[in-house]
Amino acid sequence: MCDFNVKEENTSEMSEIKTEGDVDPKALDDMNQHIQNVLQQMRDKFQTMSEQILTKIDDMGTRIDDLEKNITDLMNHAGLETPDK
């Protein structure tokens, strides 16, 4: 038969667990706070990445518009007709 008792020296969080399966409310609060901090960091990183992606998409759109204008100018300069949109 396996022994599933939790040893108190496993981790710092585990040291808060008592032998009867009772959990220290402070340990729960600490874990909750840690999870909230991690989630906030993830939200912040996601927001930053989203802003960077949108900026790059806007820059790409501007570059495409410039490229289309330059192609049209070259075609006009060469005496070719530009395709109608």
N, CA, C and O atoms as a Tinker XYZ file with bonds, in Angstrom:
   340  protein
     1  N      0.842000   -1.187000    0.000000    73     2
     2  CA     0.000000    0.000000    0.000000    64     1     3
     3  C      0.886000    1.249000    0.000000    63     2     4     5
     4  O      1.884000    1.315000    0.718000    81     3
     5  N      0.509000    2.231000   -0.811000    73     3     6
     6  CA     1.306000    3.453000   -0.941000    64     5     7
     7  C      0.945000    4.428000    0.155000    63     6     8     9
     8  O     -0.198000    4.482000    0.610000    81     7
     9  N      1.929000    5.193000    0.571000    73     7    10
    10  CA     1.726000    6.232000    1.571000    64     9    11
    11  C      1.653000    7.569000    0.848000    63    10    12    13
    12  O      2.640000    7.996000    0.249000    81    11
    13  N      0.492000    8.247000    0.891000    73    11    14
    14  CA     0.299000    9.493000    0.175000    64    13    15
    15  C      0.405000   10.701000    1.090000    63    14    16    17
    16  O     -0.050000   11.782000    0.716000    81    15
    17  N      0.977000   10.561000    2.252000    73    15    18
    18  CA     1.135000   11.690000    3.163000    64    17    19
    19  C      2.094000   12.710000    2.548000    63    18    20    21
    20  O      3.101000   12.347000    1.939000    81    19
    21  N      1.762000   13.995000    2.719000    73    19    22
    22  CA     2.602000   15.067000    2.202000    64    21    23
    23  C      3.625000   15.411000    3.264000    63    22    24    25
    24  O      3.278000   15.657000    4.419000    81    23
    25  N      4.879000   15.428000    2.872000    73    23    26
    26  CA     5.938000   15.827000    3.792000    64    25    27
    27  C      5.991000   17.345000    3.818000    63    26    28    29
    28  O      5.822000   17.997000    2.788000    81    27
    29  N      6.224000   17.900000    4.984000    73    27    30
    30  CA     6.223000   19.346000    5.140000    64    29    31
    31  C      7.429000   20.014000    4.498000    63    30    32    33
    32  O      7.368000   21.212000    4.221000    81    31
    33  N      8.530000   19.295000    4.246000    73    31    34
    34  CA     9.723000   19.934000    3.733000    64    33    35
    35  C      9.803000   19.945000    2.208000    63    34    36    37
    36  O     10.849000   20.307000    1.669000    81    35
    37  N      8.746000   19.564000    1.488000    73    35    38
    38  CA     8.796000   19.498000    0.023000    64    37    39
    39  C      9.064000   20.858000   -0.611000    63    38    40    41
    40  O     10.040000   21.006000   -1.347000    81    39
    41  N      8.228000   21.846000   -0.345000    73    39    42
    42  CA     8.431000   23.191000   -0.893000    64    41    43
    43  C      7.991000   24.194000    0.150000    63    42    44    45
    44  O      7.426000   23.831000    1.181000    81    43
    45  N      8.253000   25.452000   -0.124000    73    43    46
    46  CA     7.852000   26.474000    0.839000    64    45    47
    47  C      6.337000   26.543000    0.969000    63    46    48    49
    48  O      5.824000   26.748000    2.068000    81    47
    49  N      5.593000   26.370000   -0.166000    73    47    50
    50  CA     4.139000   26.374000   -0.092000    64    49    51
    51  C      3.642000   25.134000    0.645000    63    50    52    53
    52  O      2.689000   25.202000    1.422000    81    51
    53  N      4.291000   24.012000    0.396000    73    51    54
    54  CA     3.861000   22.773000    1.010000    64    53    55
    55  C      4.087000   22.799000    2.520000    63    54    56    57
    56  O      3.421000   22.066000    3.250000    81    55
    57  N      5.011000   23.628000    3.000000    73    55    58
    58  CA     5.261000   23.684000    4.434000    64    57    59
    59  C      4.065000   24.255000    5.179000    63    58    60    61
    60  O      3.937000   24.081000    6.391000    81    59
    61  N      3.190000   24.937000    4.449000    73    59    62
    62  CA     2.002000   25.505000    5.069000    64    61    63
    63  C      0.883000   24.472000    5.234000    63    62    64    65
    64  O     -0.080000   24.729000    5.957000    81    63
    65  N      0.987000   23.314000    4.584000    73    63    66
    66  CA    -0.062000   22.302000    4.667000    64    65    67
    67  C      0.078000   21.537000    5.977000    63    66    68    69
    68  O      1.165000   21.100000    6.354000    81    67
    69  N     -1.027000   21.393000    6.641000    73    67    70
    70  CA    -1.017000   20.701000    7.930000    64    69    71
    71  C     -1.321000   19.225000    7.724000    63    70    72    73
    72  O     -1.817000   18.832000    6.668000    81    71
    73  N     -1.031000   18.423000    8.711000    73    71    74
    74  CA    -1.105000   16.970000    8.582000    64    73    75
    75  C     -2.520000   16.448000    8.382000    63    74    76    77
    76  O     -2.677000   15.406000    7.746000    81    75
    77  N     -3.537000   17.093000    8.876000    73    75    78
    78  CA    -4.900000   16.611000    8.765000    64    77    79
    79  C     -5.559000   16.999000    7.446000    63    78    80    81
    80  O     -6.745000   16.732000    7.255000    81    79
    81  N     -4.819000   17.620000    6.536000    73    79    82
    82  CA    -5.395000   18.051000    5.267000    64    81    83
    83  C     -5.927000   19.467000    5.332000    63    82    84    85
    84  O     -6.407000   19.988000    4.325000    81    83
    85  N     -5.855000   20.107000    6.496000    73    83    86
    86  CA    -6.275000   21.495000    6.629000    64    85    87
    87  C     -5.227000   22.384000    5.970000    63    86    88    89
    88  O     -4.028000   22.115000    6.044000    81    87
    89  N     -5.694000   23.437000    5.331000    73    87    90
    90  CA    -4.776000   24.357000    4.669000    64    89    91
    91  C     -4.821000   25.686000    5.403000    63    90    92    93
    92  O     -5.890000   26.190000    5.748000    81    91
    93  N     -3.664000   26.231000    5.630000    73    91    94
    94  CA    -3.542000   27.523000    6.288000    64    93    95
    95  C     -4.136000   28.601000    5.381000    63    94    96    97
    96  O     -3.753000   28.693000    4.215000    81    95
    97  N     -5.063000   29.418000    5.889000    73    95    98
    98  CA    -5.669000   30.472000    5.056000    64    97    99
    99  C     -4.630000   31.431000    4.475000    63    98   100   101
   100  O     -4.802000   31.932000    3.364000    81    99
   101  N     -3.560000   31.687000    5.216000    73    99   102
   102  CA    -2.508000   32.570000    4.706000    64   101   103
   103  C     -1.841000   31.949000    3.480000    63   102   104   105
   104  O     -1.510000   32.652000    2.526000    81   103
   105  N     -1.645000   30.628000    3.508000    73   103   106
   106  CA    -1.042000   29.953000    2.360000    64   105   107
   107  C     -1.956000   30.075000    1.140000    63   106   108   109
   108  O     -1.478000   30.284000    0.025000    81   107
   109  N     -3.260000   29.945000    1.346000    73   107   110
   110  CA    -4.211000   30.109000    0.243000    64   109   111
   111  C     -4.188000   31.536000   -0.292000    63   110   112   113
   112  O     -4.204000   31.755000   -1.503000    81   111
   113  N     -4.150000   32.506000    0.625000    73   111   114
   114  CA    -4.083000   33.906000    0.201000    64   113   115
   115  C     -2.799000   34.179000   -0.581000    63   114   116   117
   116  O     -2.823000   34.872000   -1.598000    81   115
   117  N     -1.679000   33.633000   -0.103000    73   115   118
   118  CA    -0.406000   33.815000   -0.800000    64   117   119
   119  C     -0.443000   33.190000   -2.186000    63   118   120   121
   120  O      0.031000   33.782000   -3.156000    81   119
   121  N     -1.010000   31.989000   -2.273000    73   119   122
   122  CA    -1.097000   31.322000   -3.564000    64   121   123
   123  C     -2.019000   32.093000   -4.497000    63   122   124   125
   124  O     -1.713000   32.257000   -5.678000    81   123
   125  N     -3.134000   32.563000   -3.979000    73   123   126
   126  CA    -4.073000   33.359000   -4.770000    64   125   127
   127  C     -3.401000   34.632000   -5.285000    63   126   128   129
   128  O     -3.566000   34.997000   -6.450000    81   127
   129  N     -2.650000   35.300000   -4.425000    73   127   130
   130  CA    -1.950000   36.523000   -4.815000    64   129   131
   131  C     -0.909000   36.225000   -5.894000    63   130   132   133
   132  O     -0.763000   36.977000   -6.858000    81   131
   133  N     -0.195000   35.129000   -5.719000    73   131   134
   134  CA     0.812000   34.736000   -6.718000    64   133   135
   135  C      0.151000   34.458000   -8.075000    63   134   136   137
   136  O      0.656000   34.884000   -9.114000    81   135
   137  N     -0.957000   33.757000   -8.059000    73   135   138
   138  CA    -1.678000   33.454000   -9.301000    64   137   139
   139  C     -2.180000   34.741000   -9.942000    63   138   140   141
   140  O     -2.080000   34.907000  -11.158000    81   139
   141  N     -2.716000   35.650000   -9.141000    73   139   142
   142  CA    -3.181000   36.933000   -9.672000    64   141   143
   143  C     -2.034000   37.716000  -10.304000    63   142   144   145
   144  O     -2.207000   38.333000  -11.355000    81   143
   145  N     -0.861000   37.693000   -9.665000    73   143   146
   146  CA     0.309000   38.388000  -10.211000    64   145   147
   147  C      0.732000   37.785000  -11.551000    63   146   148   149
   148  O      1.031000   38.511000  -12.499000    81   147
   149  N      0.753000   36.463000  -11.619000    73   147   150
   150  CA     1.130000   35.785000  -12.859000    64   149   151
   151  C      0.133000   36.110000  -13.966000    63   150   152   153
   152  O      0.527000   36.393000  -15.097000    81   151
   153  N     -1.147000   36.072000  -13.643000    73   151   154
   154  CA    -2.173000   36.399000  -14.642000    64   153   155
   155  C     -2.048000   37.840000  -15.122000    63   154   156   157
   156  O     -2.213000   38.114000  -16.311000    81   155
   157  N     -1.758000   38.758000  -14.212000    73   155   158
   158  CA    -1.588000   40.163000  -14.607000    64   157   159
   159  C     -0.370000   40.320000  -15.509000    63   158   160   161
   160  O     -0.416000   41.060000  -16.492000    81   159
   161  N      0.717000   39.630000  -15.181000    73   159   162
   162  CA     1.910000   39.680000  -16.035000    64   161   163
   163  C      1.599000   39.143000  -17.425000    63   162   164   165
   164  O      2.059000   39.693000  -18.426000    81   163
   165  N      0.819000   38.071000  -17.484000    73   163   166
   166  CA     0.446000   37.498000  -18.786000    64   165   167
   167  C     -0.414000   38.477000  -19.577000    63   166   168   169
   168  O     -0.219000   38.646000  -20.781000    81   167
   169  N     -1.378000   39.131000  -18.896000    73   167   170
   170  CA    -2.219000   40.130000  -19.566000    64   169   171
   171  C     -1.364000   41.273000  -20.110000    63   170   172   173
   172  O     -1.558000   41.719000  -21.241000    81   171
   173  N     -0.415000   41.742000  -19.292000    73   171   174
   174  CA     0.450000   42.846000  -19.714000    64   173   175
   175  C      1.283000   42.449000  -20.931000    63   174   176   177
   176  O      1.397000   43.219000  -21.884000    81   175
   177  N      1.860000   41.257000  -20.899000    73   175   178
   178  CA     2.668000   40.791000  -22.026000    64   177   179
   179  C      1.806000   40.627000  -23.276000    63   178   180   181
   180  O      2.229000   40.983000  -24.375000    81   179
   181  N      0.606000   40.091000  -23.108000    73   179   182
   182  CA    -0.298000   39.925000  -24.244000    64   181   183
   183  C     -0.665000   41.276000  -24.836000    63   182   184   185
   184  O     -0.694000   41.431000  -26.057000    81   183
   185  N     -0.944000   42.251000  -23.986000    73   183   186
   186  CA    -1.289000   43.595000  -24.454000    64   185   187
   187  C     -0.122000   44.204000  -25.220000    63   186   188   189
   188  O     -0.319000   44.790000  -26.285000    81   187
   189  N      1.081000   44.074000  -24.694000    73   187   190
   190  CA     2.267000   44.609000  -25.355000    64   189   191
   191  C      2.471000   43.955000  -26.717000    63   190   192   193
   192  O      2.737000   44.632000  -27.710000    81   191
   193  N      2.343000   42.631000  -26.750000    73   191   194
   194  CA     2.508000   41.916000  -28.017000    64   193   195
   195  C      1.428000   42.310000  -29.016000    63   194   196   197
   196  O      1.713000   42.466000  -30.203000    81   195
   197  N      0.206000   42.471000  -28.556000    73   195   198
   198  CA    -0.890000   42.879000  -29.442000    64   197   199
   199  C     -0.612000   44.250000  -30.048000    63   198   200   201
   200  O     -0.826000   44.464000  -31.241000    81   199
   201  N     -0.139000   45.169000  -29.228000    73   199   202
   202  CA     0.174000   46.512000  -29.716000    64   201   203
   203  C      1.313000   46.463000  -30.731000    63   202   204   205
   204  O      1.273000   47.159000  -31.746000    81   203
   205  N      2.330000   45.642000  -30.459000    73   203   206
   206  CA     3.448000   45.521000  -31.391000    64   205   207
   207  C      2.984000   44.935000  -32.726000    63   206   208   209
   208  O      3.406000   45.396000  -33.787000    81   207
   209  N      2.132000   43.938000  -32.677000    73   207   210
   210  CA     1.622000   43.317000  -33.904000    64   209   211
   211  C      0.813000   44.322000  -34.708000    63   210   212   213
   212  O      0.987000   44.432000  -35.922000    81   211
   213  N     -0.075000   45.058000  -34.037000    73   211   214
   214  CA    -0.888000   46.049000  -34.747000    64   213   215
   215  C     -0.025000   47.143000  -35.360000    63   214   216   217
   216  O     -0.306000   47.602000  -36.467000    81   215
   217  N      1.015000   47.564000  -34.661000    73   215   218
   218  CA     1.929000   48.572000  -35.195000    64   217   219
   219  C      2.624000   48.046000  -36.447000    63   218   220   221
   220  O      2.750000   48.762000  -37.441000    81   219
   221  N      3.075000   46.792000  -36.395000    73   219   222
   222  CA     3.752000   46.208000  -37.559000    64   221   223
   223  C      2.792000   46.048000  -38.738000    63   222   224   225
   224  O      3.185000   46.248000  -39.887000    81   223
   225  N      1.548000   45.691000  -38.462000    73   223   226
   226  CA     0.548000   45.571000  -39.528000    64   225   227
   227  C      0.295000   46.938000  -40.158000    63   226   228   229
   228  O      0.217000   47.050000  -41.381000    81   227
   229  N      0.166000   47.981000  -39.330000    73   227   230
   230  CA    -0.022000   49.338000  -39.853000    64   229   231
   231  C      1.176000   49.766000  -40.708000    63   230   232   233
   232  O      1.006000   50.340000  -41.783000    81   231
   233  N      2.393000   49.479000  -40.218000    73   231   234
   234  CA     3.598000   49.814000  -40.982000    64   233   235
   235  C      3.626000   49.066000  -42.309000    63   234   236   237
   236  O      3.997000   49.631000  -43.338000    81   235
   237  N      3.236000   47.803000  -42.284000    73   235   238
   238  CA     3.216000   47.015000  -43.510000    64   237   239
   239  C      2.201000   47.591000  -44.498000    63   238   240   241
   240  O      2.472000   47.654000  -45.697000    81   239
   241  N      1.050000   48.007000  -44.009000    73   239   242
   242  CA     0.042000   48.617000  -44.868000    64   241   243
   243  C      0.560000   49.886000  -45.511000    63   242   244   245
   244  O      0.322000   50.123000  -46.695000    81   243
   245  N      1.261000   50.700000  -44.751000    73   243   246
   246  CA     1.842000   51.934000  -45.281000    64   245   247
   247  C      2.877000   51.620000  -46.352000    63   246   248   249
   248  O      2.922000   52.276000  -47.393000    81   247
   249  N      3.709000   50.616000  -46.093000    73   247   250
   250  CA     4.735000   50.246000  -47.067000    64   249   251
   251  C      4.105000   49.707000  -48.357000    63   250   252   253
   252  O      4.593000   49.982000  -49.453000    81   251
   253  N      3.032000   48.946000  -48.219000    73   251   254
   254  CA     2.336000   48.425000  -49.410000    64   253   255
   255  C      1.738000   49.580000  -50.209000    63   254   256   257
   256  O      1.828000   49.604000  -51.436000    81   255
   257  N      1.126000   50.540000  -49.505000    73   255   258
   258  CA     0.566000   51.709000  -50.194000    64   257   259
   259  C      1.667000   52.469000  -50.944000    63   258   260   261
   260  O      1.472000   52.886000  -52.086000    81   259
   261  N      2.823000   52.645000  -50.294000    73   259   262
   262  CA     3.949000   53.333000  -50.943000    64   261   263
   263  C      4.439000   52.550000  -52.164000    63   262   264   265
   264  O      4.742000   53.129000  -53.207000    81   263
   265  N      4.509000   51.246000  -52.017000    73   263   266
   266  CA     4.946000   50.401000  -53.127000    64   265   267
   267  C      3.985000   50.511000  -54.311000    63   266   268   269
   268  O      4.418000   50.627000  -55.458000    81   267
   269  N      2.680000   50.473000  -54.029000    73   267   270
   270  CA     1.693000   50.622000  -55.107000    64   269   271
   271  C      1.835000   51.967000  -55.800000    63   270   272   273
   272  O      1.751000   52.050000  -57.026000    81   271
   273  N      2.050000   53.020000  -55.021000    73   271   274
   274  CA     2.218000   54.355000  -55.599000    64   273   275
   275  C      3.466000   54.391000  -56.468000    63   274   276   277
   276  O      3.430000   54.930000  -57.574000    81   275
   277  N      4.569000   53.827000  -55.987000    73   275   278
   278  CA     5.813000   53.819000  -56.762000    64   277   279
   279  C      5.662000   53.012000  -58.056000    63   278   280   281
   280  O      6.180000   53.417000  -59.096000    81   279
   281  N      4.970000   51.896000  -58.002000    73   279   282
   282  CA     4.739000   51.094000  -59.207000    64   281   283
   283  C      3.899000   51.875000  -60.205000    63   282   284   285
   284  O      4.183000   51.883000  -61.402000    81   283
   285  N      2.862000   52.533000  -59.697000    73   283   286
   286  CA     2.009000   53.351000  -60.578000    64   285   287
   287  C      2.823000   54.471000  -61.209000    63   286   288   289
   288  O      2.689000   54.735000  -62.404000    81   287
   289  N      3.665000   55.132000  -60.423000    73   287   290
   290  CA     4.510000   56.202000  -60.958000    64   289   291
   291  C      5.463000   55.668000  -62.032000    63   290   292   293
   292  O      5.653000   56.305000  -63.068000    81   291
   293  N      6.056000   54.510000  -61.785000    73   291   294
   294  CA     6.968000   53.912000  -62.765000    64   293   295
   295  C      6.233000   53.545000  -64.053000    63   294   296   297
   296  O      6.740000   53.754000  -65.154000    81   295
   297  N      5.037000   52.996000  -63.893000    73   295   298
   298  CA     4.254000   52.617000  -65.074000    64   297   299
   299  C      3.874000   53.864000  -65.870000    63   298   300   301
   300  O      3.943000   53.856000  -67.099000    81   299
   301  N      3.477000   54.924000  -65.189000    73   299   302
   302  CA     3.134000   56.184000  -65.858000    64   301   303
   303  C      4.362000   56.762000  -66.553000    63   302   304   305
   304  O      4.272000   57.251000  -67.680000    81   303
   305  N      5.484000   56.708000  -65.894000    73   303   306
   306  CA     6.722000   57.237000  -66.457000    64   305   307
   307  C      7.136000   56.439000  -67.696000    63   306   308   309
   308  O      7.700000   56.996000  -68.638000    81   307
   309  N      6.857000   55.144000  -67.690000    73   307   310
   310  CA     7.214000   54.295000  -68.825000    64   309   311
   311  C      6.170000   54.376000  -69.936000    63   310   312   313
   312  O      6.376000   53.825000  -71.017000    81   311
   313  N      5.068000   55.047000  -69.686000    73   311   314
   314  CA     4.036000   55.193000  -70.692000    64   313   315
   315  C      3.068000   54.028000  -70.736000    63   314   316   317
   316  O      2.351000   53.860000  -71.722000    81   315
   317  N      3.035000   53.238000  -69.709000    73   315   318
   318  CA     2.102000   52.112000  -69.646000    64   317   319
   319  C      0.840000   52.546000  -68.932000    63   318   320   321
   320  O      0.858000   53.436000  -68.082000    81   319
   321  N     -0.268000   51.895000  -69.298000    73   319   322
   322  CA    -1.515000   52.188000  -68.598000    64   321   323
   323  C     -1.523000   51.492000  -67.248000    63   322   324   325
   324  O     -0.989000   50.393000  -67.098000    81   323
   325  N     -2.125000   52.135000  -66.282000    73   323   326
   326  CA    -2.260000   51.488000  -64.970000    64   325   327
   327  C     -3.588000   50.761000  -64.925000    63   326   328   329
   328  O     -4.593000   51.264000  -65.427000    81   327
   329  N     -3.599000   49.594000  -64.334000    73   327   330
   330  CA    -4.867000   48.849000  -64.244000    64   329   331
   331  C     -5.868000   49.576000  -63.361000    63   330   332   333
   332  O     -5.500000   50.146000  -62.333000    81   331
   333  N     -7.132000   49.556000  -63.762000    73   331   334
   334  CA    -8.188000   50.178000  -62.949000    64   333   335
   335  C     -8.490000   49.283000  -61.764000    63   334   336   337
   336  O     -8.436000   48.056000  -61.847000    81   335
   337  N     -8.800000   49.922000  -60.686000    73   335   338
   338  CA    -9.140000   49.137000  -59.484000    64   337   339
   339  C    -10.609000   48.898000  -59.406000    63   338   340
   340  O    -11.081000   48.257000  -58.467000    81   339
